[in-house]
Amino acid sequence: MKRISITVNGKRCESVEKGTVKDALESAGLKFGIFPGEGDLQAPCGTGGCHTCMVLQNKEPVRACVTPVEDEGVIETELPAGFVPLRIIHGPSPHSVGGKATPWWLKARPGGYIEVAIWAAGCNLRCPQCQNYAITCDSKSRPKTPQEAARLITSARQLYGVDRMAISGGEPTLNRPWLTEYFKELKRLNPDGQARLHLDSNGTILTPDYIDELVLKCGVTDIGIEPKGVRKETFMEITGMGDEKLVERYMQTQWEGIYHILQNYRDRVFLGVGFPYNRAFMKMDEVSEFGKKLSGLDPEVQVCVLDYFPAFRRKDLKRPDVDEMLEVKEALHEAGLRTVLVQTSRGHFGP
């Protein structure tokens, strides 16, 4: 391919024509990471939704992962002082069921809404049966600042008369500066003791120091984490990930996050654990294995089993029926878990 000339942080170098700004920066020797703080820059989603990889090209803020590099372009990786992070979000919308970290006794409440939620675009996983793919893959909607998002969901809380305000995705933890500023602003706008700040995450990059910041500095009160099974092969099939070393690290981070919350914030944070199930990628023995591993940490922790249904690139899946989901519930009880609810086509059953 034709080579073009660019300038990166004042240094003249070459890149390939028709590549992205990220390609150009990698050609210049910069390293991109996925976990916050790792590498020279982070580009965790690679689809443009999370806006984590923002840099300047010819003085304009751009997303490195999806923006074409320009011939004779000048790229600067340090954003100007006071730059406000951006993120594509959908919503807010009222919710009558909630997410992984919504307490079961609220899910059981008949009628009405129990929380309001927004959903963040971009994800570091590639689940072929993604249930929110239209949001996850959105790279074109106008992004919002953390302050805009916090004002929107606060207004929705007032409109629907609820106390719970949730963010899910996609994967909301990808853009750490955006998420922490969002929760800080949300806490400022909702100083009353009834307000609940709820994060639902896949937990793959939710490291202990990240959890500490969200809880101690940002006021997060409810956290949901969703391990994709306990076996590496299952995780890879569910998520579409092929890098075994990265998968091992993702799985370790998920379980370390659950343990960290249970050990340090049991009286301060409501923890909910999500667990995806479909017989196409998981047998009942792995369900039991998951239950034993989690009950070994805390038999009382709330578990919400998600019945994965046909969606996105897995239209071949058959949604588990109610009897099958109740069988999963019983297997988790037998493994030692006491607070289990299962999502079914007829609503939630449990705990």
N, C-alpha and C positions, 0 to 999 in steps of 0.2 A: 504494500500500500504506500501511497505517497506520504512523505515525511513533511511535517510542518514545523515552524519555529514558534516557540512560546517562551514566556518568561514566568518563572515560578519563584515567588518570594525574592525577586531581584536577580535571579540566576537564569541565564539564557540556556535553553535546552531544546530538544526535539521531541515530537510525539507523532503518532500516526493520525492521518487525516480521517475524519468521520468517527473518531473515538469520542468518549465522554471526557469531561473534566477529570473524573476519577482515574480513567486510563492514563491521562496526561500526567497526573500527579504521581501515579505509580511508576510511570516511565522516568520521572524525575527522582525516584528513589524514596518517596514517602510511603509509609505503611498504613494500611487501613485496618482497624480492629472492629470487633462487634461489641465486646464488653466495654462499658463506660471507662474512660481513662486509659485504655490500651491502644497502642499504635499512635501515630502522629495525628490521625483523624479517625472518626468512627463512621461507618456506613452499614448499619445493621440490617436494613430492610432491602436495599438495592432496587427498590421500585419507586422511590420518590415520595412516598407517603409520610414518612416520619420526620423529614427535614433535619436529620441529625448531621448530615454531611455538608452543611452550608459553608461555602467559601465565597470569595469575591472573584469575579471574572470581569475585567475591564471596569472595575469599581462597582459592579452590580452583584448583589447577593444571589447566588444560584445553588441548586442542588447538584453536587458533584456527580452523583451516581446516574443521573438522567439527562444532564445538560451537555449538548455537543460542545467540544472544545473548538475555539476559534483560532484560525491561523493568525499569527502575530498577537495572540491574546496574552493578556497580563493577568496572572492568577496569584492571588494572595490568600493564604490559609488563615491568617489572623483577622477575625471580624472586628469591625470598629467598636470602640468603647460604647457601651450602652445599647448594643445590638440586642433586640428583643427576639427570643426564639419563637419559631413558628411550628405549627403542626396542623395537618388536615384532620378535622373531626366531623362526625355526623351526629345529629341530634341537637338539643336534648329531646328525649321522649320519656313519657311516664311508663312505668313498668309495674305489672301486677304480681310478678313472681320474683324478680331480682336475679342475682347471680350466685356464684359459688360461696361468697362470704355474706350472703343474706341469711340471717338466722332462720332456722326451720319453722319456728313458731310464727314468724311473719308470713312465710310462704303459705302456711296453712290458714291464714286469715281469709274468710270468704268475701269476695267482691272488693272492688276498689283498688287503688294504686298504693304501693308501699314504698316506691322510690322513683327517682328520676335518674336518667343515665345519658352519658355521651359515649361515643365509640371512636377510637383513634385509628387512623389509617396506617398501613405499614406493619409488617411482621417479619421477624427473623426466621420463622419456620415456613415450610412450603406444603402445608397439609392439603392433600388432594381432595379431601372431603370438607374443606373449610366451610363452616356454617355461616360465616359473615364475609364471604369473598368479595361482595360488591363494595364493602367498606374497606376491607383489608387491602385490596388492589387499587384503590382510588389514588391516583397521582395528579388529578386535574382540578379538583375542587379548590376554592380559595382557602388558603390556610388561615388559622386564627392564632392570635397571641394567647398566652396563658390567661391574661386578664380578661380577654373577650370571652373565652370559654367558661371561666369562673362566673362571670356575670350572667351568661346565658343559663347555666344550670342553677344558679341561685334564683333567678327569676322563675324558672320552671318549678323549683321547690315551693316557692310562694304561691304559684298558680295552682298547683295540685295538692298543696297542704300536706306535704310529707317531710320527713326529717332526713332521709337517706339520699345521698348524692353519689352516684357511682360512675366510674370510668372503666371501660373495657376496650375491646378491639376486634381485629388487629391485636397489636401488642403495645400497650400504653407505656411500658417502661423503657422503650428504645431511646427516646430523646430525654435524657435525664434532666438537663437544664429546664426544658419546657415543663416536664411533669412536676418537678419540685416547685417551680414558680406557680404553677397552676394550683397545687394544693395549698401553698402559702396564701395565695389570694383568696382561695375558697374558704380557708379558715378565717381570714380577716373579714370576709363578707358575712360569715355565719358564726359569730362568736358565742351563740347560745349553747347551753349544755346538751340540748337535744340533737344537735346536728351530728350526723354520721358521715364521715368521709371514707368512701369505699373504693378500693382498688381491686380489680380482677385481672390477673396476669397469668401467663404460662409459667412464670417463675424462672425461666432459663438464664436470665442475666440479673436476677434480683438477689444480689450478693448481700451479706450481712451489713456491710457499711451503707449500702443503698437503703436497706430496710431501716437501719438506725436513723438515717436522715429523714426518711418519709414519716417515721413515727415521732421522733423527738423534735424535729424542726418544722415539719409540715403539718402535723396534726392528724395523720391518717389513723382511723379507728378500726377499719375492717379491711382485711386482706384475704383474697382468694388466690390460691395457687393450684395449678392443674398439671401434675405429673402425667406424662403420657405412658403409663404402664411402669413396670419395674424391670423389664428386660430391654436390652439395647435394640434387639431386632424389632421388637414391637414399636418402640419409640421411632425407629427409622421408617417403618412402614406407615405409621400414623402421620408423621410429620413430613415425609418426603425428603428427609435429609440423608445425604450420602457420605458425609465426612464423619467417620467413626470416632475420631479423637474429639471433635467438636461436640458430637452427640454425647459422649461420655462426660464431657465437662458440663454440658447443659443439664444432664440428669443429676449430676452431683450437686450443681447449684440449686436445682429445684428442691431436693431433699434437705440440703443444708439450710435453705431458707425456711422450710417448714420447722425444722429443729430449732433454728435461731429464734423464731417467733414464740414457739412453745416454751423455750428455756428462759427468754428474757422479757416477753411482753404478754404473758398469759393473762394477766389481770388488766391489761390495757388495750389489747387488740383482739377483736373477734376474728379467729382464723377459720376459713372454710377451705376444704380440699376438694378439688374437682377430680373426677376419674372418668375418662371416656371408655365406653364399651360398645363393641359390636363383634359378633362372632366371627366376622371376616378377618379380624386381626388379633383376636384375643380369645383364649379358651378359659374355662372356669378355674383351672388350676392356677393360672396367672392372676385371676381375680382374688383367689385365696392368698396367693403370695403377696399381693399388694396389701390386702387387709392385715396380714400378720406383720408386715414391715411397718405400716402406719400405726397399728395398735401398740406396737412395741415402743413407739414414741409417746402416744397418748390415746388410750382407748375411747376417750370422750370426745375427741375432735370431730367436728361435723364433716361428713363426706357427702357430696352430691354426685351421684352417678349420672353421666350424660349419655343418653341413648343416641349414638351417632346415626344419622339418617342420610338417605341419598342426597347429595349436593355437589355442586361444582364439578370436579372431574371424576367423582365416584358415584355416578348415577346408578351404578350396578349394585350398590349396597342395598340390603334389605333391612328396614328398620326393625329393631327388636320389638316383639309384642310385649304386652303388659306382664304376662306370665313369666317370660324370660327375664325381664328386668326385676321382677320380684324374686326370682331365683338368684340373681346377682346380689340382691339385697340380703338374702338369707345367708349366702356364702360369706359376705363381709361380716355379718353378725357372728357367724360361727368362727371367723378368724379373730374375733375379739373386739370389733368395733361396735359401739353402742348407739351412735348417732348417725344413722344412715338414711338418706332419702334418695329416691330414684326418680329421674325424669322419664315420663312415658308419653305416649300419644294421647293419654287420657288425664294428663296432669301429673303432679308429684305425689308419691306415696312415701310416707315415713314421718319421723324416724322409727 
